[in-house]
Amino acid sequence: MTDFKLLCSQIRSLAEGEPHWLPVLSNASALIMDAMVDLNWAGFYLTDRSGGKETLLLGPFQGKVACVRIAYGKGVCGTAAKADEPQLVPNVHEFPGHIACDSASNSEVVIPLHAKGEVVGVLDIDSPLLNRFSAEDYAGLESIVATIEAVADLSGLPLGR
């Protein structure tokens, strides 16, 4: 079982030395990938407003190569960002408009990341197992995002504003 309180504490400690969003998100994705079993991707997509429309741009992550850009409202990540609502998807193949960045992914959790009341990105966690994520995982990942929002300097986000 994943110790989410420990992960939050580690993220807080690492942010004390450098609160800039880039190292905080990089270390958070590494900590999650190391602590949770049966994952094939853990990382962030960041809101990008350059080019006149909102998209999600690939941010710090651990795992296989990933989609570089996702439109707001598309796939699990884009849906979470546009609706500003977390997504817990037991079977991504049943999610309307799912984007298969890695065909091995079967379940997913996406939690929006906020700064000053607006969505500035999402935490995206994928697993090759169906129904991988429990209610405890969901709550734990929400606590990780809340910790990041509290300790990271997210003033550089969204990108391209």
Backbone as a chain_set.jsonl record, in Angstrom:
{"seq": "MTDFKLLCSQIRSLAEGEPHWLPVLSNASALIMDAMVDLNWAGFYLTDRSGGKETLLLGPFQGKVACVRIAYGKGVCGTAAKADEPQLVPNVHEFPGHIACDSASNSEVVIPLHAKGEVVGVLDIDSPLLNRFSAEDYAGLESIVATIEAVADLSGLPLGR", "coords": {"N": [[0.841, -1.187, 0.0], [0.544, 2.212, -0.796], [2.239, 4.866, 0.793], [0.936, 7.715, 1.122], [1.052, 9.951, 2.784], [3.737, 10.043, 3.471], [4.833, 10.493, 0.918], [3.81, 13.075, 0.391], [5.122, 14.484, 2.409], [7.776, 14.15, 1.582], [7.726, 15.558, -0.847], [7.194, 18.13, 0.132], [9.566, 18.562, 1.617], [11.545, 18.445, -0.409], [10.796, 20.667, -1.911], [11.452, 22.758, -0.244], [14.107, 23.414, -0.672], [14.103, 24.29, -3.305], [11.547, 25.83, -4.686], [10.569, 26.226, -7.28], [8.363, 25.383, -9.951], [9.247, 23.479, -11.866], [11.424, 21.665, -10.873], [9.974, 20.709, -8.649], [7.688, 19.408, -9.752], [9.035, 17.54, -11.306], [10.438, 15.977, -9.399], [8.228, 15.083, -7.926], [6.883, 13.437, -9.792], [8.799, 11.416, -10.102], [8.921, 10.4, -7.475], [6.279, 9.4, -7.162], [6.192, 7.448, -9.201], [8.096, 5.687, -8.248], [7.014, 4.898, -5.788], [4.432, 3.843, -6.124], [2.935, 0.811, -7.148], [2.644, -1.1, -10.189], [2.434, 0.857, -12.261], [2.698, 2.555, -15.401], [3.159, 5.071, -16.225], [3.72, 8.29, -14.924], [3.115, 11.559, -14.336], [3.026, 14.998, -15.473], [0.926, 17.211, -17.296], [0.938, 20.406, -18.676], [-0.873, 23.445, -18.685], [-1.025, 25.339, -21.604], [-1.124, 28.366, -23.157], [-0.178, 29.583, -25.391], [-0.293, 30.46, -28.85], [-2.962, 31.008, -29.037], [-4.961, 29.259, -28.141], [-6.128, 27.039, -25.533], [-4.177, 24.374, -24.532], [-2.794, 21.245, -23.401], [0.497, 20.751, -22.517], [3.166, 18.486, -22.654], [4.746, 17.802, -19.62], [7.04, 17.431, -16.831], [7.814, 13.988, -16.279], [7.694, 10.418, -15.619], [8.304, 7.425, -17.275], [7.291, 5.785, -20.36], [7.722, 7.278, -23.671], [5.512, 10.019, -24.465], [2.365, 11.548, -25.466], [2.766, 14.741, -26.868], [1.238, 17.085, -26.947], [-2.013, 17.89, -25.872], [-5.344, 18.597, -26.575], [-7.509, 20.822, -24.814], [-10.329, 19.378, -23.342], [-10.145, 17.004, -24.727], [-9.621, 13.486, -24.618], [-8.701, 11.819, -21.502], [-7.042, 13.462, -19.914], [-7.382, 16.05, -21.085], [-10.12, 16.343, -20.725], [-10.33, 16.377, -17.91], [-8.907, 18.75, -17.401], [-10.376, 20.751, -18.816], [-12.968, 20.535, -17.666], [-12.295, 20.944, -15.088], [-12.267, 18.895, -13.194], [-11.422, 16.013, -11.359], [-10.528, 12.828, -12.784], [-11.272, 9.468, -12.608], [-10.59, 6.577, -14.056], [-11.47, 3.409, -14.631], [-11.245, 1.722, -16.866], [-9.715, 2.665, -19.6], [-10.342, 2.251, -22.236], [-13.015, 2.366, -22.469], [-13.594, 4.988, -22.175], [-14.951, 7.799, -23.636], [-13.424, 9.117, -26.478], [-10.82, 8.615, -25.649], [-7.305, 9.063, -25.624], [-4.745, 7.237, -26.838], [-1.809, 7.348, -25.812], [0.074, 5.584, -24.898], [-0.272, 2.371, -25.715], [-0.323, 0.349, -23.881], [-1.532, 1.245, -21.596], [-4.265, 0.884, -19.379], [-5.864, 1.758, -17.27], [-6.54, 4.846, -15.521], [-5.789, 7.831, -13.69], [-6.519, 11.21, -13.315], [-5.749, 14.343, -12.072], [-6.619, 17.68, -11.673], [-4.39, 20.504, -11.506], [-3.861, 23.468, -9.722], [-3.407, 27.058, -9.705], [-3.757, 30.122, -8.185], [-6.547, 29.811, -8.355], [-7.069, 28.857, -10.922], [-6.908, 26.295, -13.477], [-3.802, 24.954, -14.087], [-2.548, 22.817, -15.05], [-2.32, 19.19, -15.121], [-2.082, 16.275, -13.065], [-1.185, 13.149, -14.141], [-1.716, 9.749, -14.048], [-0.997, 6.523, -15.071], [-1.816, 3.059, -15.625], [-1.001, -0.311, -16.569], [-2.84, -2.144, -15.778], [-6.27, -3.065, -15.569], [-8.782, -1.38, -13.687], [-6.979, -0.474, -11.701], [-6.738, 1.58, -9.803], [-7.627, 2.521, -6.562], [-10.079, 3.895, -4.253], [-8.58, 4.923, -2.176], [-6.112, 5.391, -3.437], [-6.902, 7.395, -5.223], [-7.715, 9.457, -3.435], [-5.266, 9.812, -2.155], [-3.624, 10.706, -4.281], [-4.927, 13.093, -4.837], [-4.229, 14.432, -2.489], [-1.504, 14.691, -2.871], [-1.441, 16.466, -5.068], [-2.617, 18.697, -3.806], [-0.627, 19.241, -1.946], [1.504, 19.93, -3.655], [0.397, 22.228, -4.814], [0.451, 23.839, -2.57], [3.167, 24.123, -1.878], [4.806, 24.578, -4.095], [6.189, 26.993, -6.357], [4.118, 28.138, -8.505], [3.875, 30.26, -10.162], [4.834, 30.677, -12.725], [3.103, 29.418, -14.342], [-0.105, 29.373, -15.985], [1.602, 28.244, -18.978], [2.733, 30.385, -21.612], [1.073, 32.625, -21.24]], "CA": [[0.0, 0.0, 0.0], [1.327, 3.436, -0.933], [2.204, 5.793, 1.914], [0.77, 9.035, 0.528], [1.504, 10.971, 3.736], [5.187, 10.111, 3.297], [5.093, 11.152, -0.366], [3.551, 14.51, 0.576], [6.211, 14.996, 3.236], [8.968, 14.202, 0.741], [7.548, 16.663, -1.793], [7.387, 19.361, 0.923], [10.994, 18.687, 1.945], [12.293, 18.758, -1.624], [10.433, 22.017, -2.348], [12.08, 23.745, 0.624], [15.36, 23.828, -1.294], [13.823, 24.959, -4.581], [10.108, 25.709, -4.907], [10.174, 26.416, -8.681], [7.482, 24.294, -10.371], [9.898, 22.442, -12.671], [11.973, 20.588, -10.053], [8.951, 20.123, -7.774], [6.913, 18.449, -10.543], [9.947, 16.464, -11.708], [10.636, 15.086, -8.253], [6.947, 14.455, -7.573], [6.616, 12.331, -10.716], [9.737, 10.34, -9.768], [8.482, 9.803, -6.207], [5.057, 8.619, -7.407], [6.529, 6.269, -10.006], [8.846, 4.772, -7.392], [6.239, 4.45, -4.624], [3.203, 3.117, -6.487], [3.173, -0.367, -7.98], [1.824, -1.325, -11.385], [2.251, 2.054, -13.078], [3.57, 2.67, -16.569], [3.386, 6.491, -16.5], [3.367, 9.214, -13.847], [3.662, 12.863, -14.668], [2.218, 16.202, -15.563], [0.694, 17.998, -18.497], [0.813, 21.786, -18.23], [-1.686, 24.318, -19.523], [-0.272, 26.224, -22.496], [-2.035, 29.288, -23.848], [0.449, 30.182, -26.575], [-0.975, 30.054, -30.071], [-4.346, 31.446, -29.034], [-5.931, 28.312, -27.586], [-5.63, 26.278, -24.397], [-3.832, 22.969, -24.706], [-1.912, 20.702, -22.375], [1.819, 20.446, -23.05], [3.88, 17.502, -21.849], [5.626, 18.33, -18.587], [7.89, 16.429, -16.201], [7.171, 12.687, -16.145], [8.444, 9.167, -15.584], [7.619, 6.416, -18.071], [7.583, 5.762, -21.789], [7.416, 8.524, -24.373], [4.101, 10.366, -24.305], [1.822, 12.582, -26.342], [3.388, 16.022, -26.561], [0.224, 18.112, -26.75], [-3.393, 17.387, -25.8], [-6.311, 19.699, -26.593], [-8.475, 20.892, -23.722], [-11.578, 18.692, -23.662], [-9.887, 15.751, -25.442], [-9.021, 12.444, -23.801], [-8.914, 11.896, -20.061], [-6.352, 14.652, -19.396], [-8.043, 17.247, -21.577], [-11.435, 16.415, -20.081], [-10.105, 16.82, -16.527], [-8.49, 20.152, -17.409], [-11.462, 21.628, -19.256], [-14.067, 20.491, -16.699], [-11.725, 21.174, -13.76], [-12.75, 17.792, -12.362], [-10.599, 14.805, -11.422], [-11.065, 11.692, -13.536], [-10.829, 8.131, -12.203], [-11.066, 5.775, -15.176], [-11.074, 2.009, -14.437], [-10.931, 1.127, -18.159], [-9.609, 3.806, -20.513], [-10.894, 1.888, -23.539], [-14.44, 2.7, -22.411], [-13.708, 6.439, -22.016], [-15.163, 8.405, -24.95], [-12.358, 9.981, -26.959], [-9.529, 8.334, -25.019], [-6.118, 9.191, -26.465], [-3.828, 6.155, -26.46], [-0.398, 7.719, -25.953], [0.75, 4.298, -24.686], [-1.313, 1.354, -25.885], [-0.307, -0.553, -22.729], [-2.321, 1.808, -20.494], [-5.633, 0.38, -19.279], [-6.615, 2.561, -16.3], [-5.912, 6.159, -15.41], [-6.289, 8.852, -12.772], [-6.038, 12.543, -13.669], [-6.15, 15.326, -11.072], [-6.219, 19.039, -12.059], [-3.443, 21.261, -10.694], [-4.34, 24.858, -9.729], [-2.681, 28.202, -9.146], [-4.627, 31.306, -8.154], [-7.911, 29.45, -8.708], [-7.247, 28.377, -12.291], [-6.202, 25.063, -13.838], [-2.516, 25.216, -14.734], [-2.041, 21.534, -15.509], [-2.916, 17.997, -14.516], [-1.29, 15.101, -12.708], [-1.703, 12.02, -14.903], [-1.141, 8.48, -13.614], [-1.507, 5.435, -15.907], [-1.45, 1.696, -15.262], [-1.352, -1.333, -17.551], [-3.883, -2.994, -15.21], [-7.636, -2.556, -15.473], [-9.245, -1.142, -12.309], [-5.795, -0.424, -10.841], [-6.738, 2.631, -8.8], [-8.645, 2.443, -5.52], [-10.502, 5.17, -3.667], [-7.445, 5.403, -1.385], [-5.159, 5.963, -4.39], [-7.511, 8.632, -5.712], [-7.597, 10.447, -2.356], [-3.839, 10.07, -1.95], [-3.127, 11.532, -5.377], [-5.464, 14.436, -4.604], [-3.426, 15.057, -1.431], [-0.222, 15.064, -3.486], [-1.681, 17.699, -5.827], [-2.82, 19.774, -2.829], [0.693, 19.548, -1.399], [2.235, 20.656, -4.698], [-0.206, 23.572, -4.906], [0.821, 24.6, -1.371], [4.603, 24.332, -1.681], [5.514, 24.925, -5.33], [5.966, 28.302, -6.959], [3.456, 27.884, -9.772], [3.617, 31.56, -10.785], [5.186, 30.613, -14.13], [2.061, 28.675, -15.048], [0.03, 28.563, -17.184], [2.594, 28.611, -19.968], [2.29, 31.183, -22.739], [0.008, 33.608, -20.975]], "C": [[0.886, 1.251, 0.0], [1.129, 4.348, 0.273], [2.148, 7.225, 1.367], [1.19, 10.159, 1.473], [3.019, 11.149, 3.621], [5.536, 10.822, 1.984], [4.879, 12.665, -0.255], [4.664, 15.161, 1.388], [7.506, 15.127, 2.42], [8.886, 15.352, -0.262], [7.759, 17.999, -1.082], [8.873, 19.601, 1.186], [11.82, 19.077, 0.724], [12.01, 20.183, -2.102], [11.056, 23.095, -1.471], [13.362, 24.282, 0.003], [15.16, 24.593, -2.583], [12.356, 24.779, -4.917], [9.649, 25.911, -6.359], [9.408, 25.183, -9.16], [8.213, 23.178, -11.098], [10.54, 21.343, -11.82], [10.945, 19.931, -9.124], [8.147, 19.075, -8.546], [7.781, 17.269, -10.997], [10.145, 15.469, -10.58], [9.347, 14.384, -7.844], [6.651, 13.273, -8.498], [7.543, 11.16, -10.429], [9.322, 9.629, -8.476], [7.253, 8.918, -6.401], [5.382, 7.341, -8.154], [7.254, 5.223, -9.157], [7.981, 4.149, -6.302], [5.016, 3.607, -4.967], [3.539, 1.944, -7.408], [2.233, -0.38, -9.18], [1.459, -0.045, -12.125], [3.122, 1.934, -14.33], [3.802, 4.133, -16.952], [2.918, 7.301, -15.302], [3.969, 10.563, -14.189], [2.611, 13.93, -14.828], [2.087, 16.687, -17.004], [0.367, 19.401, -18.018], [0.001, 22.615, -19.213], [-0.784, 25.269, -20.3], [-1.268, 27.071, -23.279], [-1.385, 29.971, -25.044], [-0.276, 29.673, -27.813], [-2.465, 30.327, -30.062], [-5.376, 30.446, -28.546], [-5.289, 27.535, -26.439], [-5.385, 24.829, -24.804], [-3.04, 22.533, -23.483], [-0.619, 20.286, -23.062], [2.515, 19.481, -22.098], [4.844, 18.184, -20.892], [6.491, 17.223, -18.013], [7.137, 15.108, -15.993], [8.19, 11.578, -15.987], [7.65, 8.154, -16.39], [8.059, 6.474, -19.516], [7.254, 7.114, -22.424], [5.914, 8.749, -24.378], [3.668, 11.362, -25.373], [2.404, 13.917, -25.903], [2.35, 17.079, -26.225], [-1.159, 17.474, -26.8], [-4.331, 18.591, -25.741], [-7.187, 19.647, -25.341], [-9.77, 20.229, -24.184], [-11.384, 17.366, -24.371], [-9.202, 14.748, -24.526], [-9.293, 12.655, -22.32], [-8.273, 13.167, -19.497], [-7.05, 15.938, -19.814], [-9.417, 17.449, -20.974], [-11.296, 16.918, -18.649], [-9.756, 18.299, -16.475], [-9.651, 21.076, -17.761], [-12.595, 21.693, -18.226], [-13.612, 20.888, -15.297], [-12.278, 20.16, -12.771], [-11.814, 16.602, -12.494], [-11.323, 13.692, -12.181], [-10.444, 10.408, -13.0], [-11.44, 7.171, -13.216], [-10.57, 4.338, -15.021], [-10.647, 1.31, -15.727], [-10.92, 2.248, -19.198], [-10.222, 3.516, -21.884], [-12.397, 2.15, -23.607], [-14.672, 4.204, -22.249], [-13.863, 7.067, -23.396], [-14.022, 9.352, -25.331], [-11.013, 9.758, -26.309], [-8.402, 8.44, -26.032], [-5.103, 8.156, -25.981], [-2.383, 6.569, -26.728], [0.477, 6.488, -25.774], [-0.33, 3.227, -24.726], [-1.351, 0.363, -24.727], [-1.153, -0.032, -21.565], [-3.756, 1.3, -20.544], [-6.487, 1.115, -18.263], [-5.816, 3.821, -16.023], [-6.596, 6.997, -14.334], [-5.678, 10.174, -13.207], [-6.627, 13.536, -12.671], [-5.699, 16.715, -11.54], [-5.322, 19.697, -11.013], [-3.807, 22.739, -10.848], [-3.301, 25.842, -9.207], [-3.607, 29.405, -9.265], [-6.023, 30.988, -8.686], [-8.13, 28.971, -10.129], [-6.446, 27.103, -12.533], [-4.932, 25.434, -14.593], [-1.865, 23.93, -15.235], [-2.803, 20.404, -14.864], [-1.822, 17.013, -14.127], [-1.957, 13.919, -13.392], [-0.965, 10.759, -14.476], [-1.805, 7.364, -14.417], [-1.006, 4.087, -15.398], [-1.799, 0.741, -16.402], [-2.466, -2.259, -17.051], [-5.244, -2.304, -15.298], [-7.987, -2.375, -14.0], [-8.097, -1.042, -11.311], [-5.977, 0.501, -9.638], [-7.935, 2.539, -7.86], [-9.064, 3.85, -5.084], [-9.37, 5.767, -2.834], [-6.378, 6.025, -2.286], [-5.641, 7.326, -4.872], [-7.35, 9.741, -4.672], [-6.135, 10.807, -2.106], [-3.24, 10.95, -3.034], [-3.682, 12.951, -5.289], [-4.658, 15.156, -3.515], [-2.047, 15.453, -1.958], [-0.381, 16.361, -4.277], [-1.875, 18.879, -4.875], [-1.489, 20.199, -2.206], [1.507, 20.355, -2.403], [1.702, 22.082, -4.809], [0.221, 24.455, -3.728], [2.303, 24.957, -1.32], [5.356, 24.796, -2.926], [5.205, 26.35, -5.764], [5.425, 28.047, -8.369], [3.194, 29.175, -10.544], [4.003, 31.601, -12.262], [4.164, 29.869, -14.979], [0.758, 29.465, -15.006], [1.11, 29.123, -18.124], [1.955, 29.503, -21.03], [1.199, 32.2, -22.468], [0.438, 34.996, -21.313]], "O": [[1.873, 1.314, 0.733], [0.004, 4.575, 0.719], [3.182, 7.865, 1.175], [1.638, 11.211, 1.016], [3.522, 12.271, 3.666], [6.438, 11.658, 1.952], [5.688, 13.443, -0.759], [5.094, 16.272, 1.079], [8.237, 16.107, 2.562], [9.879, 16.042, -0.496], [8.416, 18.894, -1.614], [9.373, 20.71, 0.999], [12.695, 19.94, 0.812], [12.901, 20.836, -2.644], [11.179, 24.24, -1.906], [13.672, 25.466, 0.134], [15.967, 25.458, -2.921], [11.948, 23.713, -5.379], [8.458, 25.78, -6.644], [9.767, 24.059, -8.811], [7.829, 22.017, -10.957], [10.224, 20.172, -12.028], [11.036, 18.736, -8.845], [7.944, 17.968, -8.047], [7.307, 16.135, -11.062], [10.032, 14.26, -10.781], [9.373, 13.215, -7.458], [6.214, 12.221, -8.033], [7.111, 10.01, -10.505], [9.368, 8.401, -8.396], [7.194, 7.811, -5.866], [4.906, 6.267, -7.788], [7.047, 4.021, -9.328], [8.191, 2.994, -5.931], [4.611, 2.75, -4.181], [4.336, 2.082, -8.336], [1.175, 0.248, -9.174], [0.321, 0.126, -12.564], [4.165, 1.281, -14.306], [4.549, 4.417, -17.889], [1.859, 7.036, -14.734], [5.186, 10.696, -14.316], [1.471, 13.792, -14.385], [3.013, 16.581, -17.807], [-0.391, 19.574, -17.064], [0.17, 22.499, -20.427], [0.098, 25.916, -19.735], [-2.141, 26.548, -23.972], [-1.992, 30.854, -25.65], [-0.813, 28.565, -27.809], [-3.17, 29.92, -30.986], [-6.567, 30.758, -28.538], [-4.068, 27.39, -26.379], [-6.262, 24.156, -25.345], [-2.667, 23.35, -22.641], [-0.635, 19.562, -24.058], [2.457, 19.648, -20.88], [5.649, 19.026, -21.288], [6.658, 16.181, -18.645], [5.975, 15.104, -15.586], [9.388, 11.773, -16.195], [6.439, 8.035, -16.206], [9.053, 7.113, -19.861], [6.608, 7.968, -21.818], [5.133, 7.8, -24.306], [4.492, 11.937, -26.085], [2.519, 14.191, -24.709], [2.556, 17.884, -25.317], [-1.44, 16.632, -27.653], [-4.125, 19.501, -24.938], [-7.557, 18.571, -24.87], [-10.248, 20.49, -25.288], [-12.362, 16.655, -24.602], [-8.313, 15.106, -23.753], [-10.029, 13.564, -21.938], [-8.889, 13.87, -18.696], [-7.282, 16.818, -18.985], [-9.84, 18.581, -20.735], [-12.055, 17.787, -18.219], [-10.245, 19.024, -15.609], [-9.881, 22.073, -17.077], [-13.121, 22.77, -17.943], [-14.438, 21.14, -14.42], [-12.699, 20.506, -11.667], [-11.448, 16.218, -13.604], [-12.552, 13.628, -12.212], [-9.22, 10.283, -12.947], [-12.655, 6.971, -13.238], [-9.392, 4.064, -15.249], [-9.798, 0.418, -15.703], [-11.972, 2.722, -19.624], [-10.58, 4.443, -22.61], [-12.979, 2.153, -24.692], [-15.819, 4.649, -22.19], [-12.993, 6.888, -24.248], [-13.7, 10.277, -24.586], [-10.139, 10.62, -26.399], [-8.524, 7.967, -27.162], [-4.658, 8.208, -24.834], [-1.801, 6.191, -27.745], [1.512, 6.362, -26.428], [-1.204, 3.188, -23.859], [-2.315, -0.391, -24.6], [-1.46, -0.787, -20.642], [-4.387, 1.282, -21.602], [-7.713, 1.105, -18.371], [-4.607, 3.88, -16.246], [-7.8, 6.891, -14.102], [-4.473, 10.262, -13.44], [-7.838, 13.571, -12.451], [-4.509, 16.914, -11.783], [-5.471, 19.481, -9.81], [-4.035, 23.213, -11.962], [-2.446, 25.506, -8.389], [-4.17, 29.665, -10.329], [-6.618, 31.804, -9.39], [-9.267, 28.701, -10.514], [-5.433, 26.861, -11.877], [-4.977, 26.134, -15.604], [-0.761, 23.957, -15.78], [-3.791, 20.612, -14.161], [-0.778, 16.93, -14.774], [-3.161, 13.709, -13.24], [0.263, 10.703, -14.533], [-3.031, 7.265, -14.446], [0.077, 3.985, -14.822], [-2.777, 0.955, -17.118], [-2.98, -3.073, -17.819], [-5.341, -1.09, -15.119], [-7.528, -3.146, -13.157], [-8.24, -1.49, -10.174], [-5.429, 0.236, -8.567], [-9.087, 2.486, -8.291], [-8.476, 4.85, -5.496], [-9.216, 6.988, -2.79], [-5.804, 7.06, -1.948], [-4.874, 8.288, -4.92], [-6.899, 10.84, -4.998], [-5.808, 11.971, -1.873], [-2.44, 11.84, -2.744], [-2.987, 13.909, -5.629], [-4.429, 16.361, -3.614], [-1.488, 16.46, -1.523], [0.455, 17.258, -4.168], [-1.341, 19.96, -5.125], [-1.26, 21.386, -1.969], [2.13, 21.352, -2.041], [2.478, 23.033, -4.89], [0.338, 25.672, -3.871], [2.661, 25.998, -0.769], [6.446, 25.356, -2.807], [4.097, 26.848, -5.563], [6.183, 27.775, -9.299], [2.387, 29.19, -11.473], [3.539, 32.482, -12.986], [4.343, 29.711, -16.186], [0.54, 30.188, -14.033], [1.471, 30.299, -18.065], [0.762, 29.381, -21.31], [0.476, 32.593, -23.383], [-0.336, 35.939, -21.15]]}, "num_chains": 1, "name": "protein.A"}
